[in-house]
Structures are given as structure tokens and as C-alpha cells.
Amino acid sequence: MEKAIIAKHVTKKYKLYNGNKERILDLILPKSYGEDFYALADVSFEVEKGDSLGFIGINGSGKSTLANIIAGIVPETSGSIEVNGEAALIAVASGLKSDLTGRDNIELKCLMLGFSKEEIKKLEPEIIEFSELGKFIDQPVKSYSSGMRSRLGFAISVNIDPDILIIDEALSVGDKAFGEKSLDKMREFKQKKKTMIFVSHSIGQMKQFCEKILWLEYGMVKDFGTVEEVIPKYEEFLKMFKKMSKEEKEQYKENALKQQMKLLNV
């Protein structure tokens, strides 16, 4: 089968600084300042065209970072990622300009994706209707609630008909009725054999929409396989993790980060 995404040894490093002084010194002096933080460490996986892949993992595991790299919003530090097709990321505030109105954001996003003014004119009413924002569409996005932002982002992304749809916790905000409508749209995408990446803490939604699961833990691949193979192991892990004391969780994290350093040879 044709590959939609091929990720090879993807690593994403950030620098953590104690104030602006360290940040400036790191730019102008040969000595390295700041602490290295690896959001992703040597991540490799492949997605077939038409697959629905879920990203799971506790907070801080690198799920959103990986989603942003696939969408082309942030670059990887090392490794490579090949994305075959147009990818659209749906996150609460992904790509929205706060000072612009909802309508202006629709036009800007579509122009950036290469749509002509005529095409945008045809798409705009559908996007506005799907978003259910009504008169708020002509208000600045900075006045929107997180649910309204998510609705606008979702409405734009699903109506531009991308090859790869990346949904990052976008269904966890907003009202239940809109959530159901969004799920229906995703079912429609699934029937069209579109490739979907689904980032969520909802295991129920993962079971409903995904064939495969990528389990990330502190930036590393913990497991990758079918829903039937990976989800039961993750559910067992969550039961164990929730029972841990704060100190035990800190120790678990420390051990995982040591493993990360070993994996990266740093």
C-alpha cells in the first residue's frame, strides 16, 4: 500500500532558559547556555494511506509536538518526516490569528493553502454554517471562547478537504451537539478513505475511529501496533500510573528521561 506518512528517527529538541539573559548569551557566545529538552526522541513509524492512527500517552509525551511536525507547523531537529498529501491540523487555536475576525481567518487560511478568491467565496458559506458561529463570525477571534475557536478551526479544516486530517484534542472542547456533528464528519472522512491522525485522551474515541495506535512516553515510542494490541496495554499502564504517589511518578519520569538520554547517546 501507498504510504501517507513515513517518520524516521524524528527528534525535536528545545532549549529551556532561566530568563532572557541566558537566551541572548546562547545566541552570541560559543558556550552553550540553557538546558536541552527533548520533546521527541528517535521516533519512527509509517502510516498507510487511508489509515486512522491514534496518538496516546500521558501529558508531556510529545503527542502535540509530533502532530505539529506532521502538519508542517514546527520543524524536526533531526531525522526525517515524509508527508504525502495536504495535511490539515485541527487544534483549539491552530493557525488562527487572534486580532482578525473569524471570516478574515477563513479567507487567510484558504489563501495560504492556495485556494483562489472564487473558490474561497464558494467555500466560505459552508464553513460558516458548519461552525455555527452566526454573528460572531465577524468578531475578532480573541473574543472567542476555546470552544468557539475549536469550532472555527474544525469547520475550516474539514471543509477544505485535506488528504491527511490531524485532530489534536479538538473534540474535547465545545458543546456536545457540535461534538457529535464533528464525529459524523470524521466518519464521512473515514468512509472516503482519508488518512487521519487522532490525538486524544479519550480511549473510547480511539477504539471507535482508529485502526492503529502510536503510544508515546516522554518523547519516545513505547509501542506501535493495532488498537487491539496496544490499547489494553495502555489501559493497564494507566491503572498502575494513577495509583502511584507523586514521588513515584517523579521517579518514573526520571527513569524514563535517563532512558531517553541513552537512546539519543547524549
C-alpha positions in Angstrom: 0.0 0.0 0.0 1.0 3.6 -0.6 2.4 5.4 2.4 0.8 8.7 3.7 3.5 9.4 6.3 7.0 8.0 6.8 8.8 9.1 10.0 12.4 8.1 10.5 14.3 8.8 13.8 12.4 12.1 14.4 13.9 14.1 17.3 12.7 17.5 18.5 15.0 19.5 20.9 14.1 22.7 22.6 16.2 24.9 24.9 15.0 25.8 28.4 16.4 29.1 29.7 16.5 30.8 33.1 15.4 34.2 31.8 16.2 36.3 28.7 19.9 36.8 29.7 20.7 33.1 29.1 18.8 33.2 25.8 20.8 36.1 24.5 24.1 34.7 25.7 23.3 31.4 24.0 22.9 33.3 20.7 26.1 35.3 20.8 28.6 33.2 22.7 30.2 29.9 21.6 29.5 28.3 25.1 26.1 26.6 25.3 23.6 28.1 27.7 20.2 26.7 28.8 19.1 23.2 29.3 18.3 20.8 26.4 14.8 19.4 26.5 13.8 16.6 24.1 10.1 16.7 23.3 10.6 13.8 20.8 13.4 11.2 20.8 14.2 8.9 17.8 10.5 8.5 16.8 9.9 6.2 13.7 6.6 4.9 12.3 4.7 4.6 9.0 1.1 5.3 8.1 -0.6 3.8 5.1 -3.0 6.0 3.0 -6.5 5.6 4.4 -5.3 4.6 7.9 -6.6 6.1 11.1 -3.8 6.4 13.6 -4.2 7.4 17.2 -1.5 9.1 19.4 -1.8 8.2 23.0 0.3 8.9 26.1 0.2 10.8 29.4 0.7 14.6 29.3 4.2 15.6 28.2 4.7 12.6 26.0 5.2 14.6 22.8 1.8 13.9 21.0 1.0 17.5 20.1 4.7 18.2 19.1 4.6 15.3 16.7 1.2 16.4 15.3 2.6 19.9 14.7 5.7 18.4 12.9 3.5 16.3 10.6 1.3 19.4 9.8 4.5 21.4 8.9 3.9 23.9 11.7 7.2 23.2 13.5 10.4 21.6 12.0 12.1 18.5 13.4 15.6 18.9 14.9 16.9 15.7 13.3 15.6 12.7 11.5 13.1 13.0 8.6 9.3 13.0 8.0 7.8 12.5 4.6 4.1 13.5 4.3 2.4 12.6 1.0 -0.5 14.9 0.6 -2.0 18.1 2.0 -2.2 17.9 5.9 -4.6 20.0 8.0 -4.3 20.3 11.7 -7.3 20.9 13.9 -6.4 22.1 17.4 -8.1 24.6 19.6 -6.2 27.6 18.2 -4.1 26.2 15.4 -3.3 28.8 12.8 -5.9 31.3 13.9 -4.9 35.0 14.2 -6.4 36.5 17.3 -6.7 40.1 16.0 -8.6 39.0 12.9 -12.3 38.2 12.7 -13.4 34.6 12.1 -14.3 35.5 8.5 -10.9 37.0 7.9 -9.3 33.9 9.3 -11.2 31.7 6.9 -10.0 33.8 4.0 -6.4 33.9 5.2 -6.2 30.2 5.8 -7.7 29.3 2.5 -5.4 31.8 0.6 -2.4 30.2 2.4 -3.5 26.8 1.2 -3.6 28.0 -2.4 -7.3 28.5 -2.9 -8.4 31.2 -5.4 -10.7 34.1 -4.3 -13.5 32.5 -6.3 -13.0 29.1 -4.6 -13.0 30.8 -1.2 -16.2 32.6 -2.0 -17.9 29.3 -2.6 -16.4 27.6 0.5 -17.0 30.4 3.0 -20.8 29.9 3.5 -20.3 26.2 4.1 -17.5 26.8 6.6 -19.5 29.5 8.5 -22.6 27.3 8.6 -20.7 24.3 9.9 -19.0 26.4 12.6 -22.4 27.6 14.0 -20.8 30.9 15.0 -23.5 33.0 13.5 -22.9 36.8 14.0 -19.7 36.0 15.9 -18.0 35.2 12.6 -17.4 38.9 12.2 -16.0 39.4 15.7 -12.2 39.2 16.5 -11.1 35.6 17.3 -9.5 36.9 20.6 -13.1 37.4 21.9 -13.9 33.7 21.2 -14.1 31.0 23.9 -11.9 27.9 23.4 -15.0 26.0 22.1 -15.7 28.7 19.5 -12.1 28.7 18.4 -12.1 24.9 18.1 -15.4 25.0 16.1 -13.9 27.5 13.6 -10.7 25.6 13.2 -12.6 22.3 12.7 -15.0 23.9 10.2 -12.1 25.3 8.1 -10.1 22.2 8.1 -12.8 19.7 7.2 -14.3 21.8 4.5 -11.0 22.3 2.6 -11.0 18.5 2.2 -7.3 17.7 3.1 -5.6 14.4 2.3 -4.5 14.0 5.9 -6.6 15.2 8.8 -4.8 15.7 12.1 -7.2 16.2 15.1 -5.4 17.3 18.3 -7.9 17.3 21.2 -10.2 19.5 19.2 -13.3 17.4 20.1 -12.7 17.8 23.8 -14.0 21.4 23.9 -17.3 22.9 22.9 -20.9 21.6 23.3 -22.0 18.0 22.9 -24.1 18.7 19.8 -21.2 20.1 17.9 -19.0 17.3 19.1 -21.5 14.8 17.6 -21.6 16.7 14.3 -17.8 16.7 14.2 -17.7 12.9 14.8 -20.1 12.5 11.9 -17.8 14.5 9.7 -14.9 12.3 10.8 -16.9 9.1 9.9 -17.5 10.7 6.5 -13.8 11.2 6.1 -13.2 7.6 7.2 -15.6 6.3 4.5 -13.7 8.4 1.9 -10.5 6.5 3.0 -8.8 9.7 4.1 -5.8 9.4 6.4 -6.5 10.6 9.9 -4.2 11.2 12.9 -6.2 11.4 16.1 -4.7 12.9 19.3 -7.0 12.4 22.3 -7.2 11.2 25.9 -10.5 9.5 25.0 -9.8 5.8 24.7 -13.4 5.3 23.6 -12.9 7.6 20.6 -9.6 5.8 19.8 -11.4 2.5 19.8 -14.2 3.9 17.6 -12.0 5.7 15.0 -8.5 4.2 14.9 -7.0 1.0 13.4 -3.5 1.7 14.7 -2.0 3.3 17.8 1.3 5.1 18.5 2.0 5.1 22.2 4.4 7.9 23.2 6.1 8.2 26.5 8.3 11.2 27.3 9.0 11.7 23.6 9.9 8.0 22.9 7.9 5.3 21.1 6.6 3.0 23.8 4.5 0.8 21.5 3.1 0.8 17.9 0.5 -1.6 16.6 -3.2 -2.3 16.2 -5.8 -0.9 18.5 -6.4 -4.5 19.8 -2.7 -4.9 20.6 -1.8 -1.5 22.1 -4.9 -0.1 23.9 -5.3 -3.0 26.5 -1.6 -2.5 27.5 -2.1 1.3 27.8 -5.2 0.8 29.9 -3.2 -1.4 32.3 -0.5 1.2 32.4 -2.9 4.0 33.2 -4.4 1.9 36.1 -0.9 1.5 37.5 0.2 5.1 36.9 -2.9 6.6 38.6 -2.2 4.6 41.8 1.4 6.0 42.0 2.2 8.6 44.6 3.6 12.0 43.5 7.1 10.8 44.4 6.7 7.5 42.5 5.5 9.4 39.4 8.6 11.7 39.6 10.9 8.7 39.9 9.1 7.0 36.9 9.7 10.2 34.9 13.3 10.4 35.9 14.0 6.8 34.9 12.2 7.4 31.5 14.4 10.5 30.9 17.5 8.6 31.6 16.4 6.0 29.0 15.8 8.9 26.6 19.4 10.2 27.1 20.7 6.6 26.5 18.6 6.3 23.3 19.9 9.6 22.0 23.5 8.9 23.1 23.8 12.3 24.9 
